[in-house]
Amino acid sequence: MNKICDVAVIVGSLRKGSINRHVADALVQLALPSLKLSIVEIGHLPIYNPDCDENPPVAWAKFRERIKAADAVLFVTPEYIVRSLRP
Protein backbone atom coordinates (compact mmCIF):
# COMPACT_ATOMS: atom_id res chain seq x y z
CA MET A 1 0.00 0.00 0.00
CA ASN A 2 1.32 3.44 -0.92
CA LYS A 3 1.95 5.96 1.80
CA ILE A 4 -0.03 9.20 1.70
CA CYS A 5 2.28 12.22 1.80
CA ASP A 6 1.23 14.70 4.51
CA VAL A 7 1.81 18.24 3.22
CA ALA A 8 1.52 21.24 5.53
CA VAL A 9 0.45 24.28 3.50
CA ILE A 10 1.40 27.71 4.84
CA VAL A 11 -0.36 30.71 3.31
CA GLY A 12 1.82 33.81 3.56
CA SER A 13 -0.99 36.34 3.27
CA LEU A 14 -3.39 36.92 6.13
CA ARG A 15 -5.62 39.23 4.11
CA LYS A 16 -9.26 38.22 3.93
CA GLY A 17 -10.01 37.18 0.34
CA SER A 18 -6.31 36.73 -0.46
CA ILE A 19 -5.54 35.27 -3.88
CA ASN A 20 -2.91 33.15 -2.13
CA ARG A 21 -5.59 31.68 0.15
CA HIS A 22 -7.76 30.90 -2.89
CA VAL A 23 -4.80 29.19 -4.58
CA ALA A 24 -4.01 27.17 -1.44
CA ASP A 25 -7.67 26.13 -1.05
CA ALA A 26 -7.76 25.04 -4.70
CA LEU A 27 -4.56 23.02 -4.25
CA VAL A 28 -6.08 21.24 -1.26
CA GLN A 29 -9.18 20.36 -3.32
CA LEU A 30 -7.24 19.30 -6.44
CA ALA A 31 -4.49 17.30 -4.75
CA LEU A 32 -3.87 13.76 -5.90
CA PRO A 33 -5.18 11.02 -3.59
CA SER A 34 -1.56 10.27 -2.62
CA LEU A 35 -1.26 13.77 -1.10
CA LYS A 36 -2.99 15.04 2.01
CA LEU A 37 -2.70 18.83 1.93
CA SER A 38 -3.82 20.76 4.98
CA ILE A 39 -3.53 24.46 5.64
CA VAL A 40 -1.60 25.39 8.77
CA GLU A 41 -2.84 28.73 10.04
CA ILE A 42 -0.25 31.35 11.06
CA GLY A 43 -2.41 34.38 11.86
CA HIS A 44 -2.58 33.55 15.56
CA LEU A 45 1.17 33.14 16.03
CA PRO A 46 2.86 35.79 18.16
CA ILE A 47 5.89 37.59 16.75
CA TYR A 48 8.98 35.40 17.07
CA ASN A 49 11.24 36.22 19.99
CA PRO A 50 14.31 34.00 20.46
CA ASP A 51 14.25 34.75 24.20
CA CYS A 52 11.12 32.56 24.39
CA ASP A 53 12.70 29.48 22.79
CA GLU A 54 13.29 27.72 26.10
CA ASN A 55 9.64 28.13 27.12
CA PRO A 56 7.75 28.79 23.86
CA PRO A 57 4.16 30.01 23.76
CA VAL A 58 1.62 27.22 23.23
CA ALA A 59 0.83 28.47 19.71
CA TRP A 60 4.52 28.16 18.72
CA ALA A 61 4.79 24.67 20.17
CA LYS A 62 1.69 23.45 18.31
CA PHE A 63 2.88 25.03 15.06
CA ARG A 64 6.32 23.44 15.37
CA GLU A 65 4.82 20.03 16.17
CA ARG A 66 2.60 20.21 13.09
CA ILE A 67 5.49 21.18 10.82
CA LYS A 68 7.74 18.44 12.24
CA ALA A 69 4.98 15.86 11.67
CA ALA A 70 4.56 16.82 8.00
CA ASP A 71 6.34 14.98 5.20
CA ALA A 72 6.59 18.25 3.24
CA VAL A 73 5.81 21.94 3.60
CA LEU A 74 4.32 24.04 0.80
CA PHE A 75 4.53 27.83 1.05
CA VAL A 76 1.95 29.84 -0.89
CA THR A 77 3.14 33.42 -0.61
CA PRO A 78 2.47 36.78 -2.23
CA GLU A 79 4.89 38.10 -4.79
CA TYR A 80 5.39 41.81 -4.95
CA ILE A 81 6.95 43.66 -7.84
CA VAL A 82 8.95 46.66 -6.79
CA ARG A 83 9.04 49.33 -9.45
CA SER A 84 11.58 52.07 -9.56
CA LEU A 85 10.29 55.57 -8.96
CA ARG A 86 12.55 56.79 -11.76
CA PRO A 87 11.06 57.12 -15.25
The first five atom37 places (N, CA, C, CB, O) and aatype in JSON, in Angstrom:
{
  "aatype": [12, 2, 11, 9, 4, 3, 19, 0, 19, 9, 19, 7, 15, 10, 1, 11, 7, 15, 9, 2, 1, 8, 19, 0, 3, 0, 10, 19, 5, 10, 0, 10, 14, 15, 10, 11, 10, 15, 9, 19, 6, 9, 7, 8, 10, 14, 9, 18, 2, 14, 3, 4, 3, 6, 2, 14, 14, 19, 0, 17, 0, 11, 13, 1, 6, 1, 9, 11, 0, 0, 3, 0, 19, 10, 13, 19, 16, 14, 6, 18, 9, 19, 1, 15, 10, 1, 14],
  "atom_mask": [
    [1, 1, 1, 1, 1],
    [1, 1, 1, 1, 1],
    [1, 1, 1, 1, 1],
    [1, 1, 1, 1, 1],
    [1, 1, 1, 1, 1],
    [1, 1, 1, 1, 1],
    [1, 1, 1, 1, 1],
    [1, 1, 1, 1, 1],
    [1, 1, 1, 1, 1],
    [1, 1, 1, 1, 1],
    [1, 1, 1, 1, 1],
    [1, 1, 1, 0, 1],
    [1, 1, 1, 1, 1],
    [1, 1, 1, 1, 1],
    [1, 1, 1, 1, 1],
    [1, 1, 1, 1, 1],
    [1, 1, 1, 0, 1],
    [1, 1, 1, 1, 1],
    [1, 1, 1, 1, 1],
    [1, 1, 1, 1, 1],
    [1, 1, 1, 1, 1],
    [1, 1, 1, 1, 1],
    [1, 1, 1, 1, 1],
    [1, 1, 1, 1, 1],
    [1, 1, 1, 1, 1],
    [1, 1, 1, 1, 1],
    [1, 1, 1, 1, 1],
    [1, 1, 1, 1, 1],
    [1, 1, 1, 1, 1],
    [1, 1, 1, 1, 1],
    [1, 1, 1, 1, 1],
    [1, 1, 1, 1, 1],
    [1, 1, 1, 1, 1],
    [1, 1, 1, 1, 1],
    [1, 1, 1, 1, 1],
    [1, 1, 1, 1, 1],
    [1, 1, 1, 1, 1],
    [1, 1, 1, 1, 1],
    [1, 1, 1, 1, 1],
    [1, 1, 1, 1, 1],
    [1, 1, 1, 1, 1],
    [1, 1, 1, 1, 1],
    [1, 1, 1, 0, 1],
    [1, 1, 1, 1, 1],
    [1, 1, 1, 1, 1],
    [1, 1, 1, 1, 1],
    [1, 1, 1, 1, 1],
    [1, 1, 1, 1, 1],
    [1, 1, 1, 1, 1],
    [1, 1, 1, 1, 1],
    [1, 1, 1, 1, 1],
    [1, 1, 1, 1, 1],
    [1, 1, 1, 1, 1],
    [1, 1, 1, 1, 1],
    [1, 1, 1, 1, 1],
    [1, 1, 1, 1, 1],
    [1, 1, 1, 1, 1],
    [1, 1, 1, 1, 1],
    [1, 1, 1, 1, 1],
    [1, 1, 1, 1, 1],
    [1, 1, 1, 1, 1],
    [1, 1, 1, 1, 1],
    [1, 1, 1, 1, 1],
    [1, 1, 1, 1, 1],
    [1, 1, 1, 1, 1],
    [1, 1, 1, 1, 1],
    [1, 1, 1, 1, 1],
    [1, 1, 1, 1, 1],
    [1, 1, 1, 1, 1],
    [1, 1, 1, 1, 1],
    [1, 1, 1, 1, 1],
    [1, 1, 1, 1, 1],
    [1, 1, 1, 1, 1],
    [1, 1, 1, 1, 1],
    [1, 1, 1, 1, 1],
    [1, 1, 1, 1, 1],
    [1, 1, 1, 1, 1],
    [1, 1, 1, 1, 1],
    [1, 1, 1, 1, 1],
    [1, 1, 1, 1, 1],
    [1, 1, 1, 1, 1],
    [1, 1, 1, 1, 1],
    [1, 1, 1, 1, 1],
    [1, 1, 1, 1, 1],
    [1, 1, 1, 1, 1],
    [1, 1, 1, 1, 1],
    [1, 1, 1, 1, 1]
  ],
  "atom_positions": [
    [[0.84, -1.18, 0.0], [0.0, 0.0, 0.0], [0.89, 1.24, 0.0], [-0.96, 0.0, 1.22], [1.87, 1.31, 0.74]],
    [[0.54, 2.21, -0.82], [1.32, 3.44, -0.92], [1.03, 4.36, 0.24], [1.04, 4.16, -2.24], [-0.1, 4.47, 0.71]],
    [[2.08, 5.02, 0.7], [1.95, 5.96, 1.8], [1.37, 7.27, 1.27], [3.31, 6.2, 2.5], [1.73, 7.72, 0.18]],
    [[0.49, 7.88, 2.05], [-0.03, 9.2, 1.7], [0.92, 10.24, 2.27], [-1.5, 9.4, 2.25], [1.27, 10.21, 3.45]],
    [[1.34, 11.16, 1.42], [2.28, 12.22, 1.8], [1.51, 13.36, 2.48], [3.07, 12.75, 0.57], [0.62, 13.96, 1.88]],
    [[1.86, 13.63, 3.72], [1.23, 14.7, 4.51], [1.94, 16.02, 4.22], [1.26, 14.36, 6.04], [3.12, 16.18, 4.55]],
    [[1.23, 16.96, 3.61], [1.81, 18.24, 3.22], [1.16, 19.36, 4.04], [1.62, 18.5, 1.69], [-0.05, 19.57, 3.98]],
    [[1.99, 20.07, 4.8], [1.52, 21.24, 5.53], [1.61, 22.44, 4.58], [2.37, 21.48, 6.84], [2.67, 22.71, 4.02]],
    [[0.5, 23.14, 4.42], [0.45, 24.28, 3.5], [0.38, 25.56, 4.34], [-0.78, 24.18, 2.53], [-0.52, 25.74, 5.16]],
    [[1.36, 26.44, 4.11], [1.4, 27.71, 4.84], [1.09, 28.82, 3.85], [2.78, 27.94, 5.53], [1.78, 28.98, 2.84]],
    [[0.05, 29.59, 4.16], [-0.36, 30.71, 3.31], [0.27, 31.98, 3.89], [-1.93, 30.84, 3.21], [0.03, 32.32, 5.05]],
    [[1.07, 32.66, 3.09], [1.82, 33.81, 3.56], [1.05, 35.11, 3.66], [0.0, 0.0, 0.0], [1.57, 36.11, 4.16]],
    [[-0.18, 35.13, 3.18], [-0.99, 36.34, 3.27], [-2.14, 36.11, 4.24], [-1.52, 36.75, 1.88], [-2.85, 35.11, 4.14]],
    [[-2.3, 37.03, 5.16], [-3.39, 36.92, 6.13], [-4.63, 37.69, 5.7], [-2.93, 37.41, 7.49], [-5.66, 37.66, 6.37]],
    [[-4.52, 38.38, 4.58], [-5.62, 39.23, 4.11], [-6.85, 38.39, 3.78], [-5.19, 40.04, 2.88], [-6.76, 37.34, 3.14]],
    [[-8.0, 38.88, 4.24], [-9.26, 38.22, 3.93], [-9.47, 38.29, 2.41], [-10.46, 38.89, 4.71], [-9.33, 39.37, 1.82]],
    [[-9.8, 37.2, 1.79], [-10.01, 37.18, 0.34], [-8.71, 37.13, -0.45], [0.0, 0.0, 0.0], [-8.72, 37.4, -1.65]],
    [[-7.62, 36.78, 0.19], [-6.31, 36.73, -0.46], [-6.31, 35.75, -1.64], [-5.23, 36.34, 0.55], [-6.86, 34.65, -1.55]],
    [[-5.69, 36.17, -2.73], [-5.54, 35.27, -3.88], [-4.73, 34.05, -3.46], [-4.86, 36.0, -5.07], [-4.99, 32.93, -3.91]],
    [[-3.74, 34.26, -2.6], [-2.91, 33.15, -2.13], [-3.76, 32.13, -1.37], [-1.78, 33.67, -1.23], [-3.54, 30.92, -1.49]],
    [[-4.7, 32.6, -0.59], [-5.59, 31.68, 0.15], [-6.45, 30.91, -0.85], [-6.49, 32.47, 1.16], [-6.65, 29.71, -0.68]],
    [[-6.95, 31.58, -1.87], [-7.76, 30.9, -2.89], [-6.94, 29.83, -3.6], [-8.31, 31.9, -3.9], [-7.43, 28.73, -3.87]],
    [[-5.68, 30.16, -3.92], [-4.8, 29.19, -4.58], [-4.57, 27.99, -3.66], [-3.45, 29.85, -4.98], [-4.66, 26.84, -4.09]],
    [[-4.26, 28.25, -2.39], [-4.01, 27.17, -1.44], [-5.26, 26.29, -1.28], [-3.59, 27.75, -0.07], [-5.15, 25.07, -1.25]],
    [[-6.42, 26.91, -1.17], [-7.67, 26.13, -1.05], [-7.89, 25.26, -2.28], [-8.88, 27.07, -0.85], [-8.31, 24.11, -2.17]],
    [[-7.6, 25.81, -3.46], [-7.76, 25.04, -4.7], [-6.78, 23.87, -4.73], [-7.54, 25.95, -5.93], [-7.14, 22.77, -5.14]],
    [[-5.55, 24.1, -4.29], [-4.56, 23.02, -4.25], [-5.01, 21.89, -3.33], [-3.21, 23.56, -3.8], [-4.83, 20.72, -3.65]],
    [[-5.58, 22.25, -2.19], [-6.08, 21.24, -1.26], [-7.17, 20.4, -1.94], [-6.64, 21.91, 0.03], [-7.17, 19.17, -1.81]],
    [[-8.08, 21.05, -2.66], [-9.18, 20.36, -3.32], [-8.72, 19.51, -4.51], [-10.21, 21.36, -3.79], [-9.29, 18.46, -4.77]],
    [[-7.68, 19.97, -5.22], [-7.24, 19.3, -6.44], [-6.11, 18.3, -6.23], [-6.82, 20.33, -7.44], [-5.66, 17.66, -7.19]],
    [[-5.64, 18.17, -5.01], [-4.49, 17.3, -4.75], [-4.78, 15.85, -5.12], [-4.09, 17.39, -3.27], [-5.91, 15.37, -4.97]],
    [[-3.77, 15.18, -5.6], [-3.87, 13.76, -5.9], [-4.21, 12.99, -4.64], [-2.55, 13.24, -6.53], [-3.91, 13.44, -3.53]],
    [[-4.83, 11.82, -4.78], [-5.18, 11.02, -3.59], [-3.95, 10.64, -2.75], [-5.9, 9.76, -4.03], [-4.08, 10.37, -1.56]],
    [[-2.78, 10.62, -3.35], [-1.56, 10.27, -2.62], [-1.01, 11.43, -1.78], [-0.5, 9.8, -3.58], [-0.02, 11.27, -1.07]],
    [[-1.68, 12.6, -1.87], [-1.26, 13.77, -1.1], [-2.38, 14.2, -0.17], [-0.87, 14.93, -2.04], [-3.55, 14.28, -0.58]],
    [[-2.03, 14.47, 1.07], [-2.99, 15.04, 2.01], [-2.49, 16.44, 2.34], [-3.14, 14.15, 3.32], [-1.6, 16.62, 3.17]],
    [[-3.08, 17.44, 1.69], [-2.7, 18.83, 1.93], [-3.61, 19.42, 2.99], [-2.76, 19.66, 0.63], [-4.83, 19.28, 2.92]],
    [[-3.02, 20.08, 3.96], [-3.82, 20.76, 4.98], [-3.18, 22.1, 5.29], [-3.94, 19.89, 6.27], [-1.96, 22.21, 5.44]],
    [[-4.01, 23.11, 5.38], [-3.53, 24.46, 5.64], [-3.23, 24.62, 7.12], [-4.56, 25.52, 5.17], [-4.05, 24.31, 7.98]],
    [[-2.03, 25.12, 7.4], [-1.6, 25.39, 8.77], [-1.7, 26.9, 8.97], [-0.13, 24.85, 9.05], [-0.96, 27.67, 8.34]],
    [[-2.6, 27.31, 9.83], [-2.84, 28.73, 10.04], [-1.68, 29.38, 10.79], [-4.15, 28.94, 10.82], [-1.1, 28.79, 11.7]],
    [[-1.35, 30.62, 10.4], [-0.25, 31.35, 11.06], [-0.7, 32.68, 11.66], [0.87, 31.59, 10.07], [0.09, 33.34, 12.33]],
    [[-1.93, 33.07, 11.42], [-2.41, 34.38, 11.86], [-2.43, 34.56, 13.36], [0.0, 0.0, 0.0], [-2.37, 35.69, 13.85]],
    [[-2.51, 33.47, 14.1], [-2.58, 33.55, 15.56], [-1.21, 33.5, 16.24], [-3.44, 32.42, 16.07], [-1.1, 33.66, 17.45]],
    [[-0.16, 33.27, 15.43], [1.17, 33.14, 16.03], [1.69, 34.49, 16.5], [2.15, 32.52, 15.03], [1.59, 35.48, 15.77]],
    [[2.26, 34.54, 17.72], [2.86, 35.79, 18.16], [4.17, 36.03, 17.4], [3.11, 35.77, 19.69], [4.74, 35.1, 16.83]],
    [[4.63, 37.26, 17.4], [5.89, 37.59, 16.75], [7.0, 36.78, 17.41], [6.19, 39.13, 16.85], [7.05, 36.63, 18.63]],
    [[7.9, 36.24, 16.56], [8.98, 35.4, 17.07], [9.94, 36.2, 17.94], [9.73, 34.76, 15.93], [10.35, 37.31, 17.59]],
    [[10.28, 35.62, 19.07], [11.24, 36.22, 19.99], [12.14, 35.08, 20.48], [10.52, 36.95, 21.2], [11.69, 34.2, 21.21]],
    [[13.42, 35.09, 20.08], [14.31, 34.0, 20.46], [14.47, 33.83, 21.97], [15.65, 34.21, 19.86], [14.85, 32.75, 22.43]],
    [[14.17, 34.87, 22.75], [14.25, 34.75, 24.2], [13.21, 33.78, 24.74], [14.06, 36.11, 24.84], [13.33, 33.31, 25.87]],
    [[12.19, 33.47, 23.95], [11.12, 32.56, 24.39], [11.35, 31.11, 23.96], [9.79, 33.04, 23.86], [10.51, 30.25, 24.22]],
    [[12.47, 30.84, 23.31], [12.7, 29.48, 22.79], [12.72, 28.4, 23.87], [14.0, 29.45, 22.04], [12.28, 27.28, 23.63]],
    [[13.23, 28.73, 25.04], [13.29, 27.72, 26.1], [11.91, 27.38, 26.66], [14.19, 28.19, 27.23], [11.68, 26.26, 27.09]],
    [[11.01, 28.34, 26.64], [9.64, 28.13, 27.12], [8.7, 28.78, 26.12], [9.44, 28.72, 28.58], [8.13, 29.84, 26.39]],
    [[8.52, 28.15, 24.93], [7.75, 28.79, 23.86], [6.27, 28.89, 24.18], [7.94, 28.04, 22.57], [5.72, 28.06, 24.91]],
    [[5.62, 29.92, 23.62], [4.16, 30.01, 23.76], [3.5, 28.76, 23.18], [3.62, 31.29, 23.05], [4.07, 28.11, 22.29]],
    [[2.34, 28.42, 23.67], [1.62, 27.22, 23.23], [1.41, 27.23, 21.72], [0.27, 27.11, 23.94], [1.55, 26.2, 21.06]],
    [[1.07, 28.39, 21.16], [0.83, 28.47, 19.71], [2.09, 28.1, 18.92], [0.38, 29.89, 19.32], [1.99, 27.42, 17.9]],
    [[3.26, 28.52, 19.39], [4.52, 28.16, 18.72], [4.73, 26.66, 18.79], [5.71, 28.89, 19.36], [5.06, 26.02, 17.79]],
    [[4.54, 26.1, 19.98], [4.79, 24.67, 20.17], [3.89, 23.84, 19.26], [4.56, 24.27, 21.65], [4.36, 22.89, 18.63]],
    [[2.61, 24.18, 19.18], [1.69, 23.45, 18.31], [2.08, 23.58, 16.84], [0.26, 23.95, 18.51], [2.03, 22.61, 16.08]],
    [[2.46, 24.79, 16.44], [2.88, 25.03, 15.06], [4.11, 24.19, 14.73], [3.18, 26.53, 14.83], [4.16, 23.53, 13.7]],
    [[5.09, 24.21, 15.59], [6.32, 23.44, 15.37], [6.04, 21.95, 15.3], [7.33, 23.74, 16.48], [6.61, 21.25, 14.47]],
    [[5.18, 21.45, 16.18], [4.82, 20.03, 16.17], [4.17, 19.64, 14.84], [3.88, 19.7, 17.34], [4.47, 18.59, 14.28]],
    [[3.28, 20.5, 14.35], [2.6, 20.21, 13.09], [3.58, 20.17, 11.93], [1.52, 21.24, 12.82], [3.51, 19.29, 11.07]],
    [[4.5, 21.13, 11.9], [5.49, 21.18, 10.82], [6.42, 19.98, 10.89], [6.3, 22.49, 10.88], [6.75, 19.39, 9.86]],
    [[6.86, 19.61, 12.08], [7.74, 18.44, 12.24], [7.04, 17.16, 11.8], [8.2, 18.3, 13.69], [7.68, 16.25, 11.26]],
    [[5.74, 17.07, 12.02], [4.98, 15.86, 11.67], [4.76, 15.72, 10.16], [3.65, 15.86, 12.38], [4.51, 14.63, 9.66]],
    [[4.84, 16.83, 9.45], [4.56, 16.82, 8.0], [5.71, 16.15, 7.24], [4.34, 18.26, 7.49], [6.87, 16.2, 7.64]],
    [[5.34, 15.54, 6.11], [6.34, 14.98, 5.2], [6.93, 16.07, 4.32], [5.74, 13.87, 4.34], [8.06, 15.95, 3.84]],
    [[6.15, 17.14, 4.1], [6.59, 18.25, 3.24], [5.85, 19.51, 3.68], [6.31, 17.94, 1.72], [4.81, 19.46, 4.32]],
    [[6.44, 20.65, 3.31], [5.81, 21.94, 3.6], [5.73, 22.72, 2.29], [6.62, 22.76, 4.69], [6.72, 22.83, 1.56]],
    [[4.54, 23.24, 2.0], [4.32, 24.04, 0.8], [3.99, 25.46, 1.23], [3.18, 23.43, -0.08], [3.03, 25.68, 1.97]],
    [[4.78, 26.43, 0.75], [4.53, 27.83, 1.05], [3.81, 28.47, -0.13], [5.86, 28.58, 1.36], [4.28, 28.39, -1.26]],
    [[2.68, 29.09, 0.13], [1.95, 29.84, -0.89], [2.01, 31.3, -0.42], [0.43, 29.32, -1.07], [1.32, 31.7, 0.51]],
    [[2.87, 32.07, -1.1], [3.14, 33.42, -0.61], [2.93, 34.47, -1.68], [4.56, 33.5, -0.09], [3.03, 34.18, -2.88]],
    [[2.63, 35.69, -1.26], [2.47, 36.78, -2.23], [3.8, 37.11, -2.89], [1.9, 38.02, -1.54], [4.87, 36.93, -2.31]],
    [[3.71, 37.6, -4.09], [4.89, 38.1, -4.79], [4.62, 39.56, -5.1], [5.2, 37.26, -6.1], [3.59, 39.91, -5.68]],
    [[5.54, 40.38, -4.71], [5.39, 41.81, -4.95], [6.44, 42.27, -5.94], [5.49, 42.6, -3.63], [7.6, 41.87, -5.86]],
    [[6.03, 43.1, -6.86], [6.95, 43.66, -7.84], [7.27, 45.08, -7.4], [6.35, 43.63, -9.29], [6.38, 45.91, -7.26]],
    [[8.53, 45.33, -7.19], [8.95, 46.66, -6.79], [9.37, 47.41, -8.04], [10.1, 46.62, -5.75], [10.28, 46.99, -8.76]],
    [[8.72, 48.51, -8.28], [9.04, 49.33, -9.45], [9.84, 50.54, -9.02], [7.77, 49.76, -10.18], [9.61, 51.12, -7.96]],
    [[10.76, 50.89, -9.84], [11.58, 52.07, -9.56], [10.72, 53.32, -9.7], [12.81, 52.13, -10.52], [9.82, 53.38, -10.53]],
    [[11.02, 54.3, -8.88], [10.29, 55.57, -8.96], [10.84, 56.42, -10.1], [10.4, 56.33, -7.64], [10.22, 57.42, -10.48]],
    [[11.98, 56.03, -10.64], [12.55, 56.79, -11.76], [11.84, 56.42, -13.05], [14.08, 56.52, -11.89], [11.41, 55.28, -13.23]],
    [[11.72, 57.4, -13.96], [11.06, 57.12, -15.25], [11.84, 56.16, -16.13], [10.82, 58.41, -16.0], [11.4, 55.84, -17.23]]
  ]
}
